[in-house]
Amino acid sequence: MVIGAPVKLFNSMGRRVVPFQPREAGRVGIYSCGPTVYAHQHLGNMRPYVFSDTLRRLLEWKGLQVRHVINITDVGHVIGDGDVGEDKVEAAARRELLSVRQVTDRYTQIFLEDHKKLRILPPEHRPKASEYVPQMIEFATVLEERGFAYRLPSGLYFDTAKSPGYGNLGLLTESDYRERIDNIDGKRAPADFALWRADAPGERRVWRWDSPWGPGVPGWHLECSVMSIHLLGSHFDIHTGGVDHRQIHHVNEIAQSEAYLDDGRPWVDVWLHNEFLILGGQKISKSAGRMPVLDDLVAAGLHPLAFRHFLLAGHYRSQLDLTDDAVRGSAAALRRLLLRAVPFRPLPVVETLAEARRQLTSEQALESLERYDAALSDDLSTPRALAELHAVLRDDAIDDKDKAVLLAAAEQTLALGLGDLAPEEVTTSTRQLAVPADYVEEMIQAREEARGAKDWARADQIRDQLRQLGVVLVDTAEGTRWEVAERRDA
């Protein structure tokens, strides 16, 4: 039984808020799409994991046992996320003059370190795609035997015409399918996708496996279906990921998984997707060039938990603008919280909502706890939960012991360092938020093109976007140069 306010979540399948009930009493299975480990995970990549961590913390706080899986994609993902192109991991290995294993180990370790800095709880399972290739071959073989897949010289492809309801999650139409251009000879429909990508004549990947369809690698979508079913069971409760996965990757996961299971039941009950992080008016993406990573914030004098606070201060389904003022404003807000929390330390142990209820002594405190719980239970409304926490600390009618319990409850669910982080660690120093130089140069080039086309509105927009990031443009006779604005300590 779920304790406290009923949990309501926005299910992307149907685009509506639904009451959440676990398939199995007292237990929840969650699968979160993990990173492709060929580069640093930028700040936009971190949002899905802070989001899924907050979801997990809420469910555990409400008395449920959560089995959480976050995969590691170390093989099978191609540049452009389609069915043709260069393998991202192998391209990184050549670029960095390292082995494939060295690349994946290096960036997996950095990813895990970033999780620790953001206080993201370790999942119960963190499977690597390369360790599940035999199971992927078996899975794809079943699909072919049942008539859901067909062979081409380039590999094995899923026949989306055999999938009733294909595209429902992404609200895709036939015109959306036609826009997928991947230059694969023989595909029956643009939406059909690779289950196995065979080596092309004369090609030999560093990592390759023998299969009934020739030596090669599994398709990117296959790994998530195989690993989630292996670790969570044929059907499970919640699948999370960024909104960019909602249109294709998760659509393809559903199609192949429901074809494999062939039991007429939805594979996953609830699909949750977080929105993009926006930088200078554009979504933060590896394809846009060098994007800021967590270490860039640290280099600018900011604590990683200031970034976690920044994410939680916005709803997970709302786009967030990563601006210098916004991140430093979150740092200042977190520091104020910590300053108010210090007098109540050490905080008591409050691991669940039931424990919090037992330890509170006043009706006023209990009412605050219920409001806090209702906020988080309402589709993870973290902004409302933070507002309630600030209200608690200002409320003179709540005594110090009860405030300590409420702070401990907030720390258990939000993980902002309320019990141990020193306020002076959360600085908003005079150093500017680190903006990648190549990103700024790309923006300046786009502005020059707009000016050349006499698109003055676009040129002004780019200048304003860069100003939001703390970058000042100076136009001279020799061209445009840029400089970083100096800040005063907040």
C-alpha positions in Angstrom: 0.0 0.0 0.0 1.2 3.5 -0.9 1.4 5.6 2.2 0.2 9.2 2.2 -1.3 11.1 -0.7 -2.0 9.0 -3.8 0.8 9.2 -6.4 -0.2 10.7 -9.7 2.1 10.6 -12.7 1.9 12.1 -16.2 1.9 9.1 -18.5 3.3 9.9 -21.9 1.2 7.1 -23.3 -2.0 9.0 -23.6 -0.5 12.3 -22.4 -2.5 12.4 -19.2 -2.0 12.3 -15.4 -2.9 8.9 -14.0 -3.0 7.4 -10.5 -0.1 5.1 -10.0 -0.5 1.6 -8.6 2.4 -0.9 -8.6 1.9 -4.1 -10.5 3.1 -6.0 -7.4 2.0 -4.9 -3.9 4.8 -3.0 -2.2 7.3 -3.3 -5.1 8.1 -1.1 -8.1 10.3 -1.8 -11.1 11.8 1.3 -12.9 14.0 1.2 -16.0 15.8 4.4 -17.0 17.6 4.7 -20.3 21.3 5.1 -19.6 24.2 7.0 -21.3 26.2 6.1 -24.4 29.7 6.2 -22.9 31.8 7.8 -25.6 32.1 11.3 -24.2 31.4 13.3 -21.1 27.7 13.5 -20.2 26.7 17.2 -20.5 24.4 18.9 -18.1 21.4 18.1 -20.3 22.2 14.4 -20.0 22.2 14.7 -16.2 18.6 15.9 -15.9 17.0 12.5 -16.6 18.9 10.9 -13.7 18.1 13.6 -11.2 14.5 13.2 -12.3 14.4 9.4 -12.0 16.4 9.6 -8.7 13.7 11.9 -7.3 11.0 9.6 -8.4 12.7 6.6 -6.8 13.3 8.6 -3.6 9.6 9.5 -3.4 8.4 6.0 -3.9 10.8 4.6 -1.3 9.9 7.3 1.1 6.2 6.3 0.7 7.1 2.7 1.8 7.6 1.0 -1.6 10.6 -1.2 -2.5 12.1 0.0 -5.8 14.2 -2.0 -8.2 15.9 0.5 -10.4 17.9 -0.3 -13.6 20.0 2.2 -15.5 21.9 0.7 -18.4 25.2 1.6 -19.9 25.3 1.8 -23.7 28.9 0.7 -24.6 28.1 -0.7 -28.1 25.5 -0.6 -30.8 24.8 3.2 -31.0 25.6 5.0 -34.2 26.1 8.7 -34.9 22.8 10.2 -35.8 20.9 7.6 -33.8 19.7 5.9 -37.0 20.5 2.6 -38.6 23.5 3.7 -40.6 26.6 5.7 -39.7 29.7 5.4 -37.6 29.7 3.8 -34.2 30.0 6.5 -31.6 32.2 4.5 -29.3 34.6 3.3 -31.9 34.8 6.9 -33.4 35.8 8.2 -29.9 38.4 5.4 -29.6 40.0 6.5 -32.8 39.8 10.1 -32.0 41.4 9.7 -28.5 43.9 6.9 -29.6 42.5 4.5 -27.0 40.9 1.1 -27.1 37.1 0.8 -27.1 37.2 -0.7 -23.7 39.4 2.2 -22.4 37.0 4.7 -23.8 33.9 3.1 -22.3 35.5 2.5 -18.9 36.8 6.0 -18.8 33.4 7.7 -19.6 31.5 5.2 -17.5 33.6 6.1 -14.5 33.1 9.9 -15.1 29.4 9.3 -15.4 29.3 7.5 -12.0 31.4 10.2 -10.4 29.0 12.8 -11.6 26.1 10.8 -10.1 27.9 10.7 -6.7 28.4 14.5 -6.9 24.7 15.0 -7.5 23.8 12.4 -4.8 22.0 10.2 -7.2 21.3 6.8 -5.6 23.1 3.9 -7.2 20.5 1.7 -9.1 20.1 -1.9 -8.1 21.4 -2.9 -11.6 23.7 -1.1 -14.0 24.0 -3.5 -16.9 26.3 -3.0 -19.9 24.9 -3.6 -23.4 28.1 -5.5 -24.4 27.4 -8.1 -21.7 23.9 -8.9 -23.1 24.6 -9.4 -26.8 23.8 -13.2 -26.7 20.4 -12.5 -25.1 19.9 -9.8 -27.8 20.6 -12.3 -30.6 18.1 -14.7 -29.0 15.5 -12.0 -28.7 15.9 -10.9 -32.4 15.8 -14.6 -33.5 12.4 -15.0 -31.9 11.1 -11.9 -33.7 12.3 -13.2 -37.0 10.8 -16.7 -36.4 7.5 -15.1 -35.6 7.5 -13.0 -38.7 8.1 -9.6 -37.1 11.5 -9.1 -38.8 13.1 -9.5 -42.2 16.6 -9.9 -43.5 18.6 -7.5 -45.7 22.3 -7.6 -46.6 22.8 -4.8 -44.1 21.2 -6.8 -41.2 17.9 -7.7 -39.6 15.0 -5.2 -39.5 11.8 -4.9 -37.5 8.7 -4.8 -39.7 6.7 -2.0 -38.1 3.7 -2.8 -40.3 3.3 -5.9 -38.1 3.1 -3.8 -34.9 -0.5 -2.6 -34.1 -0.5 0.8 -32.6 3.1 1.5 -33.7 4.0 5.1 -32.8 1.2 5.7 -30.3 3.6 6.8 -27.6 5.1 9.5 -29.8 1.8 10.4 -31.5 3.5 9.7 -34.8 1.8 9.9 -38.1 2.7 8.4 -41.5 4.3 11.7 -42.5 6.6 11.5 -39.5 7.7 8.1 -40.7 8.4 9.3 -44.2 10.8 11.9 -42.8 13.2 9.2 -41.7 15.8 9.0 -44.4 18.6 6.5 -43.8 19.5 5.3 -47.3 19.1 1.6 -46.5 18.3 -0.4 -49.6 15.4 -2.8 -49.2 13.7 -1.4 -46.2 10.0 -2.0 -46.5 9.0 1.2 -44.7 10.9 4.3 -43.5 9.9 3.5 -39.9 11.4 0.0 -39.9 14.5 -0.2 -37.7 17.6 -2.3 -37.2 17.6 -5.2 -34.8 21.0 -6.2 -36.0 23.5 -4.2 -38.1 25.7 -6.5 -40.1 29.2 -5.4 -41.1 29.3 -3.9 -44.6 31.6 -5.6 -47.2 35.1 -4.6 -46.3 34.1 -3.3 -42.9 35.3 -4.8 -39.6 34.2 -3.2 -36.4 36.5 -3.5 -33.4 33.6 -4.9 -31.4 31.6 -7.4 -33.4 29.7 -10.6 -32.7 28.7 -13.5 -34.9 25.0 -13.9 -35.5 22.5 -15.6 -37.9 22.6 -12.3 -39.9 26.3 -12.1 -40.2 29.0 -10.5 -38.0 28.0 -7.1 -36.6 26.4 -5.4 -33.6 22.9 -5.2 -32.2 20.6 -2.3 -33.0 20.5 0.5 -30.4 16.9 0.0 -29.4 17.3 -3.8 -28.8 19.5 -3.4 -25.7 16.9 -1.7 -23.5 14.2 -4.2 -24.3 16.4 -7.2 -23.5 18.1 -5.8 -20.4 14.9 -4.5 -18.8 12.9 -7.7 -19.4 15.9 -9.8 -18.1 16.2 -7.7 -14.9 12.7 -6.5 -14.2 10.5 -9.2 -15.7 8.3 -9.4 -18.8 6.2 -6.4 -17.7 7.1 -3.7 -15.2 5.8 -0.4 -13.8 7.7 2.6 -15.1 10.1 3.5 -17.9 11.8 6.9 -17.8 14.0 8.9 -20.2 14.4 12.2 -21.8 11.6 13.6 -24.1 13.9 13.1 -27.1 13.5 9.3 -26.6 9.7 9.5 -26.7 9.3 9.8 -30.5 11.6 7.0 -31.8 13.7 5.1 -29.3 10.9 4.3 -26.8 8.4 3.7 -29.7 10.7 1.1 -31.1 11.3 -0.5 -27.7 7.6 -0.9 -27.3 7.1 -2.4 -30.8 9.8 -5.1 -30.5 9.1 -5.9 -26.8 5.3 -6.4 -27.3 6.0 -8.5 -30.4 8.5 -10.6 -28.5 6.2 -11.1 -25.5 3.1 -11.6 -27.8 0.6 -11.7 -24.9 -1.6 -8.8 -25.9 -0.7 -6.7 -22.8 1.0 -3.4 -22.6 4.7 -3.9 -22.0 5.1 -1.1 -19.5 2.4 0.6 -17.5 3.7 4.2 -17.2 6.1 6.2 -19.5 7.7 9.3 -17.9 9.8 11.8 -19.9 11.7 14.9 -18.7 11.9 17.9 -20.8 15.1 19.5 -22.3 17.6 21.8 -20.7 18.0 24.9 -22.9 21.2 26.8 -23.5 21.0 30.0 -25.4 17.7 29.2 -26.9 18.7 25.7 -28.1 18.4 22.3 -26.4 21.6 21.0 -24.9 22.8 18.2 -27.1 26.1 16.5 -28.0 25.2 17.1 -31.7 25.4 20.8 -31.1 29.1 20.6 -30.3 30.9 21.0 -27.0 28.3 21.5 -24.2 28.9 22.3 -20.6 29.4 19.5 -18.1 29.2 19.3 -14.4 32.9 20.0 -14.0 32.4 23.3 -15.8 30.1 24.4 -13.1 32.6 23.3 -10.4 35.3 25.3 -12.3 33.0 28.3 -12.1 32.9 28.0 -8.3 29.5 26.3 -8.0 28.7 23.2 -5.9 27.1 20.3 -7.9 24.1 20.3 -5.5 23.4 23.9 -6.7 22.8 22.3 -10.1 20.5 19.7 -8.5 18.6 22.5 -6.8 18.4 24.3 -10.1 16.8 21.2 -11.7 14.4 20.6 -8.8 13.3 24.2 -8.8 11.6 23.6 -12.1 9.1 20.9 -12.9 10.6 17.9 -14.8 8.1 18.3 -17.6 9.1 22.0 -18.2 12.0 23.1 -20.3 14.7 24.9 -18.2 16.9 27.7 -19.4 20.5 27.2 -18.3 21.6 30.8 -17.8 24.3 32.2 -15.5 21.7 34.1 -13.4 19.4 31.1 -13.1 22.1 28.7 -11.9 23.6 31.2 -9.5 20.2 32.1 -8.2 19.7 28.5 -7.4 23.0 28.4 -5.6 21.9 31.4 -3.5 18.6 29.8 -2.7 20.3 26.6 -1.7 22.7 28.5 0.5 19.8 30.2 2.3 18.2 26.8 2.9 21.4 25.5 4.4 21.9 28.5 6.6 18.5 28.0 8.0 19.1 24.2 8.4 22.4 24.4 10.3 20.8 25.2 13.7 18.8 22.0 13.5 21.7 19.6 12.9 22.3 16.8 13.4 19.1 15.9 11.7 17.2 12.8 12.9 16.9 9.7 10.8 13.7 9.9 8.8 13.7 7.4 6.0 10.0 7.2 5.3 6.8 9.2 5.4 5.5 6.9 8.1 8.6 7.6 10.3 8.2 11.3 9.8 4.6 11.1 11.0 5.5 9.2 14.1 8.2 11.7 15.1 6.2 14.9 14.6 4.6 16.3 17.7 2.3 19.1 16.5 -0.7 19.3 14.3 0.9 22.3 12.5 3.9 20.2 11.6 1.8 17.3 10.4 -0.2 19.6 8.1 3.1 20.9 6.6 4.2 17.3 6.1 1.0 16.4 4.3 1.3 19.5 2.0 4.9 18.5 1.2 3.8 14.9 0.5 0.9 16.1 -1.6 3.2 18.2 -3.7 5.7 15.5 -4.5 3.0 12.9 -5.0 1.3 15.2 -7.6 3.5 14.3 -10.6 6.7 15.2 -8.7 5.9 18.9 -8.2 9.4 19.7 -6.7 8.9 23.5 -7.0 5.9 23.2 -4.7 7.8 20.9 -2.3 10.6 23.4 -2.1 8.2 26.3 -1.5 6.6 24.3 1.4 10.1 23.6 2.9 10.9 27.3 2.9 7.5 28.0 4.5 8.3 25.5 7.2 11.6 27.1 8.1 9.9 30.5 8.4 6.9 29.2 10.5 7.4 30.2 14.2 4.4 28.0 15.1 6.5 24.9 14.4 9.0 24.0 17.1 12.7 23.2 16.5 12.3 19.5 16.9 9.5 19.2 14.4 11.5 21.4 11.9 14.4 19.1 12.2 12.1 16.1 11.3 10.7 18.0 8.3 14.2 18.9 7.1 15.2 15.3 7.4 12.2 14.3 5.4 13.0 16.8 2.7 16.6 15.6 2.6 15.5 12.0 2.1 13.4 13.0 -0.9 15.3 15.9 -2.5 18.9 15.2 -1.5 20.2 18.7 -1.3 22.7 18.3 1.6 20.4 19.8 4.2 21.9 17.6 6.9 25.6 17.9 6.2 26.6 20.4 3.4 28.2 23.6 4.8 26.6 26.8 3.5 30.1 28.2 2.6 30.6 25.3 0.1 27.8 26.7 -2.0 29.5 29.8 -3.3 28.4 32.1 -6.0 31.9 33.4 -6.7 32.9 36.1 -9.2 34.0 33.5 -11.7 31.6 33.3 -14.6 29.7 30.2 -15.5 31.9 28.3 -17.9 30.5 28.5 -21.4 32.3 26.4 -24.0 34.3 28.6 -26.3 33.4 26.7 -29.4 29.7 27.1 -28.6 30.1 30.8 -28.3 32.0 30.9 -31.6 29.2 28.9 -33.3 26.7 31.4 -32.0 28.8 34.4 -33.2 29.0 32.8 -36.7 25.2 32.3 -36.7 24.8 36.0 -35.8 27.2 37.0 -38.6 25.1 35.0 -41.1 21.9 36.7 -39.8 23.5 40.1 -40.1 24.6 39.3 -43.6 21.0 38.3 -44.5 19.8 41.6 -42.8 17.9 39.5 -40.3 18.4 42.0 -37.6 15.8 40.4 -35.2 17.7 37.1 -35.3 21.1 38.8 -34.8 19.7 40.7 -31.8 18.2 37.5 -30.4 21.6 35.7 -30.5 23.3 38.7 -28.8 20.6 38.5 -26.0 21.0 34.7 -25.7 24.8 35.1 -25.2 24.2 38.0 -22.7 22.0 35.7 -20.6 25.0 33.3 -20.4 27.3 36.1 -19.3 29.0 36.6 -22.7 29.4 40.1 -24.0 29.9 40.7 -27.7 32.0 43.6 -28.8 31.7 44.6 -32.5 34.8 46.2 -34.0 36.1 47.1 -37.5 38.1 43.9 -37.4 35.0 41.8 -36.5 33.2 40.6 -33.4 35.1 39.5 -30.3 33.6 38.3 -27.0 34.4 38.5 -23.4 33.1 37.1 -20.2 31.4 39.5 -17.9 32.7 39.8 -14.3 30.2 39.2 -11.5 29.9 40.4 -8.0 29.6 37.7 -5.3 25.9 37.0 -4.6 
